[in-house]
Amino acid sequence: MAAEGDDVELTRDDEDDHDLLTYGEAGVRLQQEIRGLRVRIEELRDQGGAPLRQAEARLLQLEEAFERNRRQPINDENFEAFFGYKGEARRNT
């Protein structure tokens, strides 16, 4: 099952603090893992069995995480609720 919009290549923002796991970085990592797992599932299709079922279950979990990540961007409106203090998002993601 393809997650909506996962065919769009996500990119890392050069201005992100790379010591933090940002929504953008998490999205990129999830997308990479999903794509790799889809390739692995195709390799396992002929064999079937437990490894295929495990990979398919993992793919479903990753796709759900990808969708959650896309629905929860930090923007100026929800900044305070997320961080607990007033401020503005460096950029609306």
N, C-alpha and C positions, 0 to 999 in steps of 0.2 A: 504494500500500500504506500503510495507516494504522498508525502505531506504536501499540503498546498504551498506553493512558492519555493519548494526546496530545489527546484531546477535553476533558480537564480543564484549565481555564484556570490556567496558572502565574502567580504573582504575585511581585513583587519585595519582599523583606523590607526594611522601612524602616530596620532596624538594620544592614544590610550596609554594609561599607565600599565606597562607590561608586567608589573609585579602583582596586578590585580586580575582576577578572573571576571571580566566585564561581560555584560550581556552579549556584546558583539563578539568577543573572543569565545565565549561559550557557544554561541551560534555557529561560528566557524568550525570549532572542534566537533560539535554535534554533526554538522553537515558532512565533514570529512569522514567521520566514523560511520555514518549512515551509508554513504557512497561505497565505502570499503566493504561494509557488511552485505550490501546488495550484491556485490561481485562475489563474495564468499558464498552466499546463498545459492547463486546460480551454479557455482562449482559443486555444491552439495546436493543439488536437485536430483541427480541420477542415483546418488547413494541412498538418499532418504534417511530414515532412522532418527535417533536422538540428536545427533549433531545438527541436523537440519531444523528440527523442531526448536532446539535451543537457540539457534541463530535467528529463526523467524520470531521467536518470543522477544529476543533482545532487540531486534529491529523495531518491533512494535513499541517497546519501551523508549527507544531512542527517538522515534518519530513523535511520540507523545511529549517527550522532553523538549524536542525542537519546537513544537507548537506552543508549549508553555512559555518557552524563552521568547518567542515572537510576540506573544500577547502581553508581556510584562515589561515594556521598555520604560526606562526612567526618562521623565520629561519634567518641565517646570511645574506642571499641575500636581504630580504625585511625588515630587522630590522630598517634601517634608514628611509625608507619611512613610516613605521608605527609609529615610536616614534619621528621622527624629529631630531634625532642626531645619530652620528656614534656610533656603538657598535656591539656586537655580542650577539646572543641569548644564554642564559644559556645552552639551549639544543635545538636542532632542533626538533620542535614538529609537 
